[in-house]
Amino acid sequence: MKAAYIERTGSPDVIQFGDLPTPAPGAGEVLVKVAAVSVNPIDTYIRAGMVAMQLPMPYIVGCDLAGVVEKVGPGCSRFKPGDRVWGSNQGLLGRQGTFAEYAAAREQLLYATPTGVKDTEAAAAALVGITAHLGLFRCAKLQPGETVFVNGGTGGVGSMVVQMAGAAGARVVTTVGSAEKAALARGWGADLVVNYKTDDVPVAIKQFTGDAGVDVWYETQREPDFQRAVPLIRRRGRMIIMAGRQAQPIFPVGPFYTKDLSLFGFAMFLATPAEQQACADDINRWLAAGKLRAPIGRTLPLADTAVAHRLQEQNTLEKAGTLTGKIVLTP
């Protein structure tokens, strides 16, 4: 089979595209004929060696996938050949990745693709959708009528937060960097969209909430600014962080605890299969109902995986601003 893989960590140039043996599904695994995959920042960190994980070499890159079940391994009962599935959390913690024509994936980390949902959309929503859901509902326990703020409402996770919070009956405030992105965020249901380049974000949040602050602050940026955020969160509010492995920002301890605030940090791939299944159930329901759309900024052939990794890094690490939505690749 054709696959995008590495034999050592490094720059995107270490990614090779060529032939590898088609895997056989082991116990608890399903062999998926891959129809679409998507790129996440964690994929680039692992490939670069920035995140140290056990890697089976040659290591196929990637976490997300969508496709059709080809075979099932011993002990599998949820899926049968011909079923359409999507999933994430492959390529992590010693598991092989998904950027190949076939992938042997853990059955408990796969979910049925709803009728009418394209493979490209399911793959694009996978990791970012589960991440957004874990933060909003497992951690923050978001309730209808509450107000959510999310930095970067057209990013991979941010766009999911905007839509999921709205689907749950919350009011949503988000930031963007252009008029075009503002239109996208409003189209996804954001109640207030603030251009961080031209507008005063704290003033806008205070005006929208009547100076009360937001209930949930969902921080997607690699360098969270706690000194700015804490005054903008309502008493007994919650703050979510899920990025910035090397970040060590100043933390305003006094203002934080005297408002009875809570801070939640998590890594999506450490969530249990049951927790991820709960996320997938809601994601499928919203995808099928048209309440959740995965923005796709670029679609490339699988052979261009190195190109895709460069583009992701330019926007994640270098803040190039040339990408709105996910990068999806197809074999």
N, C-alpha and C positions, 0 to 999 in steps of 0.2 A: 504494500500500500504506500501511497505518497504521504509524507508527514513533514512537519516543520519541527526540527529538533536541534538540540545542542549537545556537544560533547565536553564542553567546559563553559563556565560562566564568563560573562564579559559584555561588551557592547552589542548592539543589534547585529553587527557583522558576524558574530559567532553562530547565528541561526543558519542552519542548513535546511535545504528542502530537497528531499530525495526519498529513496525507497527504504522502508523498514518492514520487518515481518508483521503480518496482520496478527494482532493478539488473539488468544483464545480466552474466553471468559472463565475466570476461576469461580470458586465457591462464593456465592453472594454477588456475583457480577453479571452484568448484561453487556453483550457486544452490540454497540450502536453503530449503524451506518450513518456517519455524520453528514448533516445537510448544511449546518451553519455553526459558526463559533464566534465569540466576541472577545475583544481585548480589554483587560482591566489593568490598572496601575500595578497591582500585585504581581501580574505576569511579568512585567518589565523588571520589578525589583528582584524577583527570583532569578530571572535570566541573567541579571547583572551581578548577582551575588550579594546584593544589598540586604536581602533577607536570607539568612542561612537556614536552609532546609535540606533534609536528606533527598538527594536526587538520583533516581535510577538512570544511569547513563547507558546508551544515549537517552536523553530526557526530552520527551515531547512537551512543548510548552502549552500553556493555556489551562483555564479552569472551567469555562462555560461551553455548553454544546446544546444542540437540538438535532434530532434526526429520527431514524426508524430502527426499532429493535431487529437485529439480524439473528442473534442466538441468545439463549439464556443459560447461565451456568448452574451448577448444582445448588440447590437450596433456594432458588428464586421462584416466586409464585405470583408476584404482582403484575408482571408483564409477560407478553408472549411475542413471538416473531410477528412483525407487521405493525405493532403498536408504535404510535408516534410519542416521543418523549423529549423532555428537556431537563437540564440540570446544571449544577455548578459544583464547586468544591472538589473537583478532580484536580490533578496536577499539584496537590498540596500534601504535606505531611507524609512524603514518601510515595504518593500515588502518581502514576503516569498522567500526562495531560491529554488534551482533547484536540489539538490542532493536527488532525490526520483524517484520512478517509474513513477509518474505523477507530473506535475507542472502547476499551473494556472498562466500564464504569460501575461503581457500586450501586446496586439496585436501590438501596435505601436513600440514595442521594439523587434519584431520578423521579420525575413527575410526568403524568400524562399531559400531552399538549392538547389544549382545548380545540374542538372543531372550529375551523374558520380562522385560527391564529397561525400566522406564517412562522416557519422555522426561524427565519432571520429575526423576527420580533421576539420569539421565545428566548432565543439565545442572547439577544441584547438585554433582555429584562432579568436575566438569571442572577448573577452575583449582585448587581446593584439593587435589584428588587428585594432580594432576601436581606441585604444589608439595611436598606431603608426600613423594611418591616420590623426587623429585630430592634432597631433603635426606637422607632415610634411606639411599638406595642409591647414587646417583651421588656424593654428598659423603661421607657417613659410612661407606659400605660396610658396612652393618649385617649382622651374622652371627647365625645361630641361637644361642640360649643367652645372648646379651648382654642387658643391661638398658638400657632407654630411659626417660628422663624427658621428659615434655612438659608445658609450662605450658598450662593451659586445655584439658582433654581433651574438652570438648563444643563448642568453637568450630569454625569451618569447617575450618581446617587441622588443629587439634588432634585432632578426631574421626577424621580420616583417618590421622593418625600412630598413634593408639592401635590402630586396626584393622589397618593395614598391618604395623606392628611385630609384632603378635600373629600375623598370618598368616605372617610370615617366621620364626616360632619364637622371638621375643624375649620377655623379660619386660617389662611396661609399668607404669610409675608415672606418675600424672598428678594434677593439681590441679583442683578444682571449687569452686564457691561455694555449693552448696546440697545438701541430701539428695536432691532430685529429680535433679539433675545427676549426683550420685554414682551413683545407680541406673542412669542411662543409660550412664555410662562403664564400669561393671561389666558391663552387658549387652553392650557392644562388646568385652569381653575384657580390660579393664585388671586387672592383678594387684593393684595397690595404688592406692586412690583417697584423696587427702588433701584435706580441706576447708581451703582457705587462710585462711578467715575464723575458724576455731575451732581448728585444729590447728597444731602446730609442724612446718612442712614440712621443714626440715633434719633435725630429730630423726627424723621418720618415714622419710626417705630413708636415713639412716645405719642405722637399725634394720633396714630391709628388706634392705639390701645388706651387712649385717654390718660396717658402717663402712668398706667398701671403695670405695663410690661407684658411680655409674652409668657405663656405657660411652659412652652417647650422650645429650647434653643438647640437646633440640630446643626452642629458645626462640621462642615465637610472640608475645611481648609487645613493644610499641612501645618500652619503656624497659628493656632488659635489665639485670639486676643481676649483673654479673660477680663482684663481691666475695662475693656469696652463692653463686653457682653453682660457681665454680672449686674450692672446698674439697669440693664434693659430687660431683666427677667423678673417676673412677678414673684411675690413671696410664695414660698413652697413650690417654686417652679423647678424644672428639670433641664439639665444640659447634657447633650449627647456628643461624644467625640469618637471618631473612628478613623482618624488619619493623623499623620505627623509623627512617625516613629522616632525621629531624632529631636523632636521639638521639646524644649524646656522653657516655656514661657513663664513670665512673672505671674503669680497667682495671688489675688487679693483675698486672703484667708478671712479677715474680719468681715468685710462686706458680704462674703459668700455665706458664712455660717449664721450670721445674724439675720439673714432673710430666710433661713430654713431651706436653703436650696440643696439639690441633689445633683451629683455629677456621675454620669455613666460612661464608661469606656468599654469597648468590646472589639474583638476580632471576629469577623463573620465566620471564618472557617473553624472556629472553636465551638460554635453552637452545635448542640446535639442534633442527630438526625430528626428526632421528634420535633425539636424547635424549628428546624428548617422546613419540615413538612407542614407545620402550621402556617408558616409564611407562604409556602407554595400554594396551599389551598386558597388563601385570599388572593394571591397573585393570579391564579387561574380564573377565579371567579370574576375578578375585575377585568382581566384581559378578554374573557369571553363576552362580558357585558359592554365592552368598549369604554370602560372607565379608566383604563390604564393603557398607555401607549409608550412604547420604548423608542425614544428618539434615536435615529441612526444617522450619524454624521457622515460616514464614509463606508462604502462596501467595496471590498477588494477580493481577488482570488487568493486562495490559501498559499499559493506560491509567493505572494508578496507579504509574508508574515514579518520579515525584517523591516520592510517599509512601514507596516502598521505599528511596529514597536517604536520606530523612530518618531512617528507622528504622535503616538501616545506620550512619549517622553517629552517631546517639545511642548506639549500642552500641560502635562502634569508637573514637570520639573522646571521648565523654562517659561511657563505662563505665556506661550505664544498666542493664545486666543484664536487659533485657526481651526478649532474643532468644536462643534456643538453636537452633543450626543455621542453614541458609541460607535466604535469601529467594528464592523462585522465582516467576516471572511467566509467564503464558501469554497469547498473542494472542487 
